[in-house]
Amino acid sequence: MENFAIAGTTTRQFPLLISASAMIERAARETNLQLGHLDEKRAGAVIDAGKKIRQA
């Protein structure tokens, strides 16, 4: 998330934005999984990516 520097500001300065984005991504993942647009393997990859973002 550090590579979105705009005028010296990075997303790291907005932890609530990152948290909200992760919540939206989680909801989208669950919806797409339930609708059959996302398989279990890809859903797992999305979960792993979300964990990495939250740990950063």
N, CA, C and O atoms as a printed pandas DataFrame, in Angstrom:
     atom_number atom_name residue_name chain_id  residue_number  x_coord  y_coord  z_coord
0              1         N          MET        A               1    0.810   -1.193    0.000
1              2        CA          MET        A               1    0.000    0.000    0.000
2              3         C          MET        A               1    0.860    1.266    0.000
3              4         O          MET        A               1    0.329    2.363   -0.172
4              5         N          GLU        A               2    2.133    1.140    0.183
5              6        CA          GLU        A               2    3.010    2.301    0.230
6              7         C          GLU        A               2    3.208    2.958   -1.130
7              8         O          GLU        A               2    3.608    4.121   -1.184
8              9         N          ASN        A               3    2.946    2.263   -2.221
9             10        CA          ASN        A               3    3.265    2.792   -3.533
10            11         C          ASN        A               3    2.208    3.749   -4.079
11            12         O          ASN        A               3    2.209    4.029   -5.277
12            13         N          PHE        A               4    1.316    4.253   -3.246
13            14        CA          PHE        A               4    0.321    5.210   -3.694
14            15         C          PHE        A               4    0.582    6.572   -3.056
15            16         O          PHE        A               4   -0.331    7.204   -2.526
16            17         N          ALA        A               5    1.820    7.011   -3.111
17            18        CA          ALA        A               5    2.177    8.307   -2.528
18            19         C          ALA        A               5    1.660    9.431   -3.426
19            20         O          ALA        A               5    1.937    9.466   -4.625
20            21         N          ILE        A               6    0.912   10.338   -2.827
21            22        CA          ILE        A               6    0.396   11.497   -3.544
22            23         C          ILE        A               6    0.797   12.719   -2.726
23            24         O          ILE        A               6    0.322   12.909   -1.606
24            25         N          ALA        A               7    1.661   13.533   -3.281
25            26        CA          ALA        A               7    2.122   14.743   -2.604
26            27         C          ALA        A               7    2.657   14.436   -1.203
27            28         O          ALA        A               7    2.393   15.179   -0.257
28            29         N          GLY        A               8    3.407   13.342   -1.075
29            30        CA          GLY        A               8    4.006   13.006    0.208
30            31         C          GLY        A               8    3.082   12.277    1.165
31            32         O          GLY        A               8    3.478   11.979    2.292
32            33         N          THR        A               9    1.877   11.986    0.750
33            34        CA          THR        A               9    0.911   11.287    1.597
34            35         C          THR        A               9    0.800    9.846    1.127
35            36         O          THR        A               9    0.705    9.588   -0.073
36            37         N          THR        A              10    0.813    8.910    2.061
37            38        CA          THR        A              10    0.643    7.503    1.707
38            39         C          THR        A              10   -0.606    6.955    2.381
39            40         O          THR        A              10   -1.118    7.538    3.336
40            41         N          THR        A              11   -1.084    5.838    1.875
41            42        CA          THR        A              11   -2.284    5.233    2.455
42            43         C          THR        A              11   -2.043    4.747    3.876
43            44         O          THR        A              11   -2.998    4.563    4.630
44            45         N          ARG        A              12   -0.795    4.537    4.254
45            46        CA          ARG        A              12   -0.484    4.105    5.623
46            47         C          ARG        A              12   -0.966    5.137    6.650
47            48         O          ARG        A              12   -1.204    4.801    7.810
48            49         N          GLN        A              13   -1.105    6.363    6.226
49            50        CA          GLN        A              13   -1.570    7.420    7.120
50            51         C          GLN        A              13   -3.083    7.358    7.356
51            52         O          GLN        A              13   -3.623    8.136    8.143
52            53         N          PHE        A              14   -3.756    6.443    6.681
53            54        CA          PHE        A              14   -5.205    6.328    6.775
54            55         C          PHE        A              14   -5.607    4.886    7.090
55            56         O          PHE        A              14   -6.176    4.204    6.237
56            57         N          PRO        A              15   -5.319    4.420    8.297
57            58        CA          PRO        A              15   -5.601    3.020    8.633
58            59         C          PRO        A              15   -7.084    2.663    8.536
59            60         O          PRO        A              15   -7.424    1.521    8.228
60            61         N          LEU        A              16   -7.964    3.620    8.794
61            62        CA          LEU        A              16   -9.397    3.329    8.671
62            63         C          LEU        A              16   -9.791    3.095    7.217
63            64         O          LEU        A              16  -10.675    2.285    6.935
64            65         N          LEU        A              17   -9.143    3.795    6.298
65            66        CA          LEU        A              17   -9.395    3.578    4.878
66            67         C          LEU        A              17   -8.969    2.170    4.477
67            68         O          LEU        A              17   -9.686    1.482    3.751
68            69         N          ILE        A              18   -7.814    1.749    4.946
69            70        CA          ILE        A              18   -7.325    0.405    4.643
70            71         C          ILE        A              18   -8.258   -0.638    5.243
71            72         O          ILE        A              18   -8.588   -1.627    4.589
72            73         N          SER        A              19   -8.681   -0.423    6.476
73            74        CA          SER        A              19   -9.595   -1.353    7.137
74            75         C          SER        A              19  -10.926   -1.432    6.400
75            76         O          SER        A              19  -11.460   -2.521    6.191
76            77         N          ALA        A              20  -11.460   -0.281    6.007
77            78        CA          ALA        A              20  -12.734   -0.258    5.282
78            79         C          ALA        A              20  -12.600   -0.961    3.936
79            80         O          ALA        A              20  -13.501   -1.692    3.525
80            81         N          SER        A              21  -11.490   -0.746    3.253
81            82        CA          SER        A              21  -11.259   -1.414    1.967
82            83         C          SER        A              21  -11.197   -2.924    2.141
83            84         O          SER        A              21  -11.720   -3.670    1.313
84            85         N          ALA        A              22  -10.562   -3.374    3.213
85            86        CA          ALA        A              22  -10.477   -4.810    3.490
86            87         C          ALA        A              22  -11.860   -5.383    3.779
87            88         O          ALA        A              22  -12.165   -6.501    3.363
88            89         N          MET        A              23  -12.698   -4.631    4.487
89            90        CA          MET        A              23  -14.055   -5.100    4.783
90            91         C          MET        A              23  -14.885   -5.206    3.505
91            92         O          MET        A              23  -15.640   -6.162    3.333
92            93         N          ILE        A              24  -14.749   -4.234    2.615
93            94        CA          ILE        A              24  -15.464   -4.266    1.339
94            95         C          ILE        A              24  -14.987   -5.447    0.507
95            96         O          ILE        A              24  -15.796   -6.154   -0.094
96            97         N          GLU        A              25  -13.684   -5.661    0.472
97            98        CA          GLU        A              25  -13.126   -6.787   -0.287
98            99         C          GLU        A              25  -13.633   -8.113    0.264
99           100         O          GLU        A              25  -13.949   -9.025   -0.500
100          101         N          ARG        A              26  -13.712   -8.224    1.588
101          102        CA          ARG        A              26  -14.215   -9.445    2.224
102          103         C          ARG        A              26  -15.672   -9.691    1.827
103          104         O          ARG        A              26  -16.052  -10.820    1.516
104          105         N          ALA        A              27  -16.476   -8.641    1.839
105          106        CA          ALA        A              27  -17.886   -8.771    1.462
106          107         C          ALA        A              27  -18.023   -9.158   -0.010
107          108         O          ALA        A              27  -18.861   -9.987   -0.364
108          109         N          ALA        A              28  -17.200   -8.557   -0.860
109          110        CA          ALA        A              28  -17.230   -8.891   -2.284
110          111         C          ALA        A              28  -16.815  -10.340   -2.507
111          112         O          ALA        A              28  -17.404  -11.047   -3.325
112          113         N          ARG        A              29  -15.794  -10.774   -1.771
113          114        CA          ARG        A              29  -15.341  -12.166   -1.892
114          115         C          ARG        A              29  -16.453  -13.126   -1.512
115          116         O          ARG        A              29  -16.721  -14.085   -2.236
116          117         N          GLU        A              30  -17.101  -12.878   -0.385
117          118        CA          GLU        A              30  -18.179  -13.761    0.068
118          119         C          GLU        A              30  -19.332  -13.787   -0.926
119          120         O          GLU        A              30  -19.878  -14.850   -1.222
120          121         N          THR        A              31  -19.698  -12.621   -1.438
121          122        CA          THR        A              31  -20.792  -12.538   -2.405
122          123         C          THR        A              31  -20.445  -13.304   -3.670
123          124         O          THR        A              31  -21.245  -14.104   -4.154
124          125         N          ASN        A              32  -19.253  -13.060   -4.210
125          126        CA          ASN        A              32  -18.845  -13.743   -5.436
126          127         C          ASN        A              32  -18.706  -15.242   -5.235
127          128         O          ASN        A              32  -18.991  -16.017   -6.148
128          129         N          LEU        A              33  -18.274  -15.657   -4.059
129          130        CA          LEU        A              33  -18.169  -17.080   -3.754
130          131         C          LEU        A              33  -19.558  -17.713   -3.730
131          132         O          LEU        A              33  -19.768  -18.777   -4.311
132          133         N          GLN        A              34  -20.503  -17.060   -3.058
133          134        CA          GLN        A              34  -21.866  -17.587   -2.963
134          135         C          GLN        A              34  -22.563  -17.628   -4.319
135          136         O          GLN        A              34  -23.369  -18.524   -4.573
136          137         N          LEU        A              35  -22.260  -16.671   -5.189
137          138        CA          LEU        A              35  -22.883  -16.631   -6.512
138          139         C          LEU        A              35  -22.199  -17.563   -7.509
139          140         O          LEU        A              35  -22.671  -17.729   -8.634
140          141         N          GLY        A              36  -21.098  -18.165   -7.098
141          142        CA          GLY        A              36  -20.378  -19.076   -7.981
142          143         C          GLY        A              36  -19.446  -18.379   -8.956
143          144         O          GLY        A              36  -18.967  -19.001   -9.904
144          145         N          HIS        A              37  -19.181  -17.096   -8.739
145          146        CA          HIS        A              37  -18.281  -16.347   -9.611
146          147         C          HIS        A              37  -16.827  -16.472   -9.170
147          148         O          HIS        A              37  -15.918  -16.015   -9.864
148          149         N          LEU        A              38  -16.613  -17.092   -8.013
149          150        CA          LEU        A              38  -15.277  -17.232   -7.449
150          151         C          LEU        A              38  -15.172  -18.625   -6.851
151          152         O          LEU        A              38  -16.026  -19.034   -6.064
152          153         N          ASP        A              39  -14.125  -19.355   -7.223
153          154        CA          ASP        A              39  -13.966  -20.692   -6.664
154          155         C          ASP        A              39  -13.216  -20.627   -5.332
155          156         O          ASP        A              39  -12.658  -19.592   -4.968
156          157         N          GLU        A              40  -13.213  -21.742   -4.619
157          158        CA          GLU        A              40  -12.600  -21.797   -3.284
158          159         C          GLU        A              40  -11.116  -21.434   -3.319
159          160         O          GLU        A              40  -10.618  -20.768   -2.412
160          161         N          LYS        A              41  -10.410  -21.870   -4.365
161          162        CA          LYS        A              41   -8.976  -21.595   -4.459
162          163         C          LYS        A              41   -8.716  -20.096   -4.565
163          164         O          LYS        A              41   -7.862  -19.554   -3.863
164          165         N          ARG        A              42   -9.451  -19.440   -5.437
165          166        CA          ARG        A              42   -9.270  -17.994   -5.597
166          167         C          ARG        A              42   -9.753  -17.244   -4.363
167          168         O          ARG        A              42   -9.162  -16.234   -3.982
168          169         N          ALA        A              43  -10.810  -17.723   -3.743
169          170        CA          ALA        A              43  -11.295  -17.093   -2.508
170          171         C          ALA        A              43  -10.204  -17.159   -1.442
171          172         O          ALA        A              43  -10.000  -16.203   -0.694
172          173         N          GLY        A              44   -9.511  -18.285   -1.378
173          174        CA          GLY        A              44   -8.403  -18.426   -0.433
174          175         C          GLY        A              44   -7.285  -17.445   -0.727
175          176         O          GLY        A              44   -6.675  -16.896    0.191
176          177         N          ALA        A              45   -7.016  -17.224   -2.007
177          178        CA          ALA        A              45   -5.974  -16.265   -2.385
178          179         C          ALA        A              45   -6.366  -14.854   -1.963
179          180         O          ALA        A              45   -5.520  -14.076   -1.521
180          181         N          VAL        A              46   -7.641  -14.527   -2.097
181          182        CA          VAL        A              46   -8.123  -13.207   -1.679
182          183         C          VAL        A              46   -7.992  -13.061   -0.164
183          184         O          VAL        A              46   -7.611  -12.001    0.332
184          185         N          ILE        A              47   -8.310  -14.127    0.565
185          186        CA          ILE        A              47   -8.175  -14.106    2.027
186          187         C          ILE        A              47   -6.720  -13.868    2.412
187          188         O          ILE        A              47   -6.430  -13.041    3.276
188          189         N          ASP        A              48   -5.805  -14.593    1.770
189          190        CA          ASP        A              48   -4.377  -14.441    2.070
190          191         C          ASP        A              48   -3.891  -13.022    1.778
191          192         O          ASP        A              48   -3.130  -12.451    2.559
192          193         N          ALA        A              49   -4.329  -12.458    0.659
193          194        CA          ALA        A              49   -3.926  -11.095    0.309
194          195         C          ALA        A              49   -4.450  -10.102    1.342
195          196         O          ALA        A              49   -3.742   -9.171    1.727
196          197         N          GLY        A              50   -5.677  -10.298    1.787
197          198        CA          GLY        A              50   -6.251   -9.420    2.806
198          199         C          GLY        A              50   -5.483   -9.477    4.110
199          200         O          GLY        A              50   -5.292   -8.456    4.771
200          201         N          LYS        A              51   -5.040  -10.675    4.484
201          202        CA          LYS        A              51   -4.249  -10.824    5.710
202          203         C          LYS        A              51   -2.933  -10.071    5.594
203          204         O          LYS        A              51   -2.496   -9.427    6.548
204          205         N          LYS        A              52   -2.300  -10.150    4.424
205          206        CA          LYS        A              52   -1.028   -9.455    4.221
206          207         C          LYS        A              52   -1.213   -7.944    4.312
207          208         O          LYS        A              52   -0.367   -7.240    4.864
208          209         N          ILE        A              53   -2.313   -7.457    3.772
209          210        CA          ILE        A              53   -2.579   -6.018    3.827
210          211         C          ILE        A              53   -2.782   -5.576    5.265
211          212         O          ILE        A              53   -2.255   -4.541    5.674
212          213         N          ARG        A              54   -3.535   -6.339    6.033
213          214        CA          ARG        A              54   -3.796   -5.971    7.423
214          215         C          ARG        A              54   -2.532   -6.020    8.271
215          216         O          ARG        A              54   -2.422   -5.281    9.250
216          217         N          GLN        A              55   -1.572   -6.881    7.915
217          218        CA          GLN        A              55   -0.332   -7.003    8.679
218          219         C          GLN        A              55    0.666   -5.902    8.328
219          220         O          GLN        A              55    1.580   -5.620    9.103
220          221         N          ALA        A              56    0.494   -5.289    7.176
221          222        CA          ALA        A              56    1.462   -4.271    6.706
222          223         C          ALA        A              56    1.400   -3.010    7.535
223          224         O          ALA        A              56    2.142   -2.063    7.274
